[in-house]
Amino acid sequence: METIRDLDKETINGIEKLCKLNHDSAEGFLSAADEMTSDVVADTFRVTSKERERQRDQLATCLGVNHEKIPSGGTALGTAHRWWLDARAALNGHDDEVVLIEAARGEKAIEDEYEDVLIKTAGSPLNELLQRHLESIKSSRRRLERLKEMNA
């Protein structure tokens, strides 16, 4: 039986992936915050970056108690997405709406990964934590959508 201190390999793999994605998300929001013309959007991005850092730290703790290596960075896809976000923003005159569209797209991607991990690890002792993270991500995506509508 899986316990918090003896997680199944499938759960460990999912946690490692989510750790990296949260790192990517935190880095992306922090980087984008500096490019925003709206203080409201920039502040929202900074707060979201902190939320993703907190989520990553919680997942890293779970890996640590299982004597697993904690990922030190993100994914190649996350790096590419940040590059694309920077390029797209530059091409569009650092238009906040364009960055908000990409940020919401990134949130949808991490949301999908959480849902996938939750399905693969059904019954895991970490499901409650993962559900809380997923709800935070969904809330963030809704907030981004509202900001995009306000900036349209």
N, C-alpha and C positions, 0 to 999 in steps of 0.2 A: 504494500500500500504506500502510495506517495505521501510524503510529509514535507513540511516547509524546509526541513534540513536534509531531505533525501529526495530531491525532485527527479522525476523521470528525465531521460535524455531528450525526449521530444519537448518537454517543458523548458529545459535548459536551453535548447536550440532556439526556441521561440523567444525566451527572455533575452538572449544575446542579440538576436535580430532587433527586438524592440529597443534595447539599450542603444544600439547604433542609430536607429531611426530617431529616437528622442534626441540624441546628440546632434544629428543632422538638423532636426527641426529647431533646436535651441540656437545653433549657429546661424541658421538661415534667418530666423526672426531677428536676432541681434544685428546681423549684417544689414538686413533690410531696414531696420529702424533708423539707421544713420542716413538713409537715402530719402526718407519720407519728408514731404513738405508740410504735411499736417501733423501737428503735435499730438493730436488725439490718436492718429494711426501709429505714430512712432511709439507712444506710450503703451498702446495696446500690444504692439510687437514686442516691446521689452518685457512686459508682464507675461506674455505667452512664452517667451524665451525662458524666463525663470520657472514657469510651470513645467516646461519640458525638461529643464535641468533637474528639477525636483523628482520628476517621474524617472528620469534616467538613474538618479542616485538611489531611488527606492529599488529599482530593478537590479542595480549593481550590488546592493546589499544582499538581495536574494541569491545572487550568484556567489557572493563572498561566503555566505553561510553554507553553501554547498561546495566550497573549496574549488570553485571554477574561476578561470581567468576572466577578469572584467575587461571588456573591450575598451580600448583607449581612444578610439575615434569613431567616425561614422562610416558611411558607405561610399563607394565610388559614385553611385547614382545620386546620392545626396550632394556630393561635391559638384557633380555635373549640373544638378538642378540649381544650386546657388550660382554657378557660373551663368547658366541660362537666365536666371532671374536678373543678375547684374547686367547682362548683355541686353536683355529685353527692356529693362528700365532705362538704360542709356539710349537705346534706339528710340524710345518713346518719351524722351525728355524727362525721365524720372517721374512719370505720371503715377500718382498713388493708386489710381484705379487698376492699372496694369499689374502693379506689384500685389495688390489685394487679390486679384484674380489668380495669380500664381501661388500666393500664400494659401488661398482656399483650396487650390488643387493639391498642394502639398499636404494639407491637413486631411483631405479626403484619402490620399494615399496611405498616410499613417493610420487613419481610421480603419481602412480596409485590412491592413496588416494586423491590427489588434483583433479585429473580428476573426481573421483567419487563425491566429494563435489561440483565441478563445475556443474555437471549434475543435482544433487539434488537441487541446489540452483540457477538454471538458472534465469537470470533476477535480481539477487540480486545486490544491490549497491556495494557489495564487489567483484564482479566478475572481475573487472579490476585489483584489487590488487592481487587476487588469480591467475589470468593469468600471471601476472609479476613474482610471486613466482614460478609458474610452469615452466616458461621459464628459470628461474635461475637454477632450479633443473635439467631440461633437459640439459642445458649447462654444469652443473657440471658433470652429468653422461657421457656426451661426452668427457669431459676433462679427467675423470678417465679412460675411455676406451682407449684414446690416451696414457696416462701414462702407462697403463697396456701393450699396444703394444710396447712401448719403453723399458719397463723392461723385456719383454719376452726373 
